[in-house]
């Protein structure tokens, strides 16, 4: 099990990095924000995908729920995103509960496919109801630079906002791993039928993991909307994004800090390829895919574990 | 009319699921490669795109065989998760490799008969659709023959039913698995070649079809070859009928909601036998 020392190092590193990057390489500050953004998404995914072993390609749908809820509340009712983000989280939790009650009964590949379809349905609905969501044109948030509206001219604000959400996601993961629920979730991952036979209410615990994961993802959705001030159905409820979230956690692994490592690594890598070969569109993802295959074949339980065991 | 080709593209997916027990997320990209093979074939030879079917089937058969026997088989003992992610990685790789090689512009296969229609009684038929439909029927027959009348076909069916028993009976499981994957990939490529004269071709065209293919195979029952054709026809009817009442995007949303419901309520498909 993890020693407290390691947790403290990670937390300190995550808190110091934005400030250090802001001072040293301000022109690349957005890369740090993206790293944290993906790390947080991976960490939220890990609750259902890693701990419980229910592979979901549906998390970007909850990102969309969070982003659209807080944005629409702000635009139509002048509700601050600070409040809207929790409403979005609650709405995503309810959505995931409704979806989970039906689709979590499915096993393995069937659950994967249903979550895959769910993202597409959310995207199509967001694009269709143009009178509410403005369709594929997207929604633009006004530039107010006011902290009360969760906006700021200073990028450090966004760096620490996403760092806070990331640490929240990791803390929730930590709390679960230390609780009875966490052990039940691992039992479900290893052998669902056996867990059931031993009296674990598997449906209830799987739904709990799904709801928690969706809630955290929706909070990240509000961050996304406030950071870019522009959201569209295809940029939020998107299958490629959903897949990328899962890849982060698969490459990282399912340990506490593994998705964080995965998010930082993959975004750092994507940034490197883009900077080195800006003229070739598609190359970054092609290389990314090859790397992914290599990781899956050589170290199926993730880079984090590999690093811990070999270095 | 497109029901037949929906069937051809999905039957490969169902075949792969039947033997490997994983959904192949790279299936849309196999279809995309089939479309590009046809495009380049027509551009270079100026022949009818129908003749490119053999080429694209052969190319994708080799690619599929290589991918399964060299990569997928390495993680086949570790359950479905690594295998699913390998097909996901392959799908990302292929669509981006296509973008690097051929750019992201839409390409159209130049054929002479795209705008021809002829009439049977009161029904007017669009010529490319008729050719595609006839070919799909022919392929369905060919596939039936392959699976039921040849040794390899029977071995594929046996492996899908019970891999251990098949192995005990002397089936070379490794080879059969690779051949099934290769055959599935080739079928996707054939569907791509058939569709090429009708659809614009671009690197991410596969992602447009993949969810539709999942829906079709689940509707027909995963692993059920006949079901894939019935499901394909059904979905094409649902899509064209719903397009009368609602816009196209909402039609797709309805199909995918139907897909989730079928998964939950009748995972064995509409016609499948109940498993376990």
HADDOCK unambig.tbl for C-alpha pairs under 7 A between the chains (distance, minus, plus):
assign (segid A and resid 102 and name CA) (segid B and resid 264 and name CA) 6.36 0.50 0.50
assign (segid A and resid 103 and name CA) (segid B and resid 264 and name CA) 6.07 0.50 0.50
assign (segid A and resid 106 and name CA) (segid B and resid 264 and name CA) 6.71 0.50 0.50
assign (segid A and resid 109 and name CA) (segid B and resid 22 and name CA) 6.35 0.50 0.50
assign (segid A and resid 109 and name CA) (segid B and resid 23 and name CA) 6.47 0.50 0.50
assign (segid A and resid 110 and name CA) (segid B and resid 263 and name CA) 6.94 0.50 0.50
assign (segid A and resid 114 and name CA) (segid B and resid 260 and name CA) 5.36 0.50 0.50
assign (segid A and resid 117 and name CA) (segid B and resid 211 and name CA) 6.76 0.50 0.50
assign (segid A and resid 117 and name CA) (segid B and resid 256 and name CA) 5.84 0.50 0.50
assign (segid A and resid 121 and name CA) (segid B and resid 253 and name CA) 5.05 0.50 0.50
assign (segid A and resid 121 and name CA) (segid B and resid 256 and name CA) 6.45 0.50 0.50
assign (segid A and resid 121 and name CA) (segid B and resid 257 and name CA) 6.89 0.50 0.50
assign (segid A and resid 124 and name CA) (segid B and resid 249 and name CA) 6.24 0.50 0.50
assign (segid A and resid 124 and name CA) (segid B and resid 250 and name CA) 6.85 0.50 0.50
assign (segid A and resid 124 and name CA) (segid B and resid 253 and name CA) 6.06 0.50 0.50
assign (segid A and resid 128 and name CA) (segid B and resid 250 and name CA) 6.97 0.50 0.50
assign (segid A and resid 280 and name CA) (segid B and resid 100 and name CA) 6.71 0.50 0.50
assign (segid A and resid 281 and name CA) (segid B and resid 100 and name CA) 6.54 0.50 0.50
assign (segid A and resid 282 and name CA) (segid B and resid 96 and name CA) 4.76 0.50 0.50
assign (segid A and resid 282 and name CA) (segid B and resid 97 and name CA) 6.90 0.50 0.50
assign (segid A and resid 282 and name CA) (segid B and resid 99 and name CA) 5.99 0.50 0.50
assign (segid A and resid 282 and name CA) (segid B and resid 100 and name CA) 5.82 0.50 0.50
assign (segid A and resid 283 and name CA) (segid B and resid 96 and name CA) 6.71 0.50 0.50
assign (segid A and resid 283 and name CA) (segid B and resid 100 and name CA) 6.58 0.50 0.50
assign (segid A and resid 285 and name CA) (segid B and resid 92 and name CA) 6.81 0.50 0.50
assign (segid A and resid 285 and name CA) (segid B and resid 93 and name CA) 6.82 0.50 0.50
assign (segid A and resid 285 and name CA) (segid B and resid 96 and name CA) 6.33 0.50 0.50
assign (segid A and resid 286 and name CA) (segid B and resid 92 and name CA) 6.66 0.50 0.50
assign (segid A and resid 286 and name CA) (segid B and resid 93 and name CA) 4.56 0.50 0.50
assign (segid A and resid 286 and name CA) (segid B and resid 96 and name CA) 5.38 0.50 0.50
assign (segid A and resid 286 and name CA) (segid B and resid 97 and name CA) 6.06 0.50 0.50
assign (segid A and resid 289 and name CA) (segid B and resid 89 and name CA) 4.87 0.50 0.50
assign (segid A and resid 289 and name CA) (segid B and resid 90 and name CA) 6.74 0.50 0.50
assign (segid A and resid 289 and name CA) (segid B and resid 92 and name CA) 5.96 0.50 0.50
assign (segid A and resid 289 and name CA) (segid B and resid 93 and name CA) 5.17 0.50 0.50
assign (segid A and resid 290 and name CA) (segid B and resid 93 and name CA) 6.90 0.50 0.50
assign (segid A and resid 292 and name CA) (segid B and resid 89 and name CA) 6.34 0.50 0.50
assign (segid A and resid 293 and name CA) (segid B and resid 86 and name CA) 5.82 0.50 0.50
assign (segid A and resid 293 and name CA) (segid B and resid 89 and name CA) 6.19 0.50 0.50
assign (segid A and resid 296 and name CA) (segid B and resid 82 and name CA) 6.12 0.50 0.50
assign (segid A and resid 297 and name CA) (segid B and resid 74 and name CA) 6.79 0.50 0.50
assign (segid A and resid 297 and name CA) (segid B and resid 75 and name CA) 6.37 0.50 0.50
assign (segid A and resid 300 and name CA) (segid B and resid 82 and name CA) 6.79 0.50 0.50
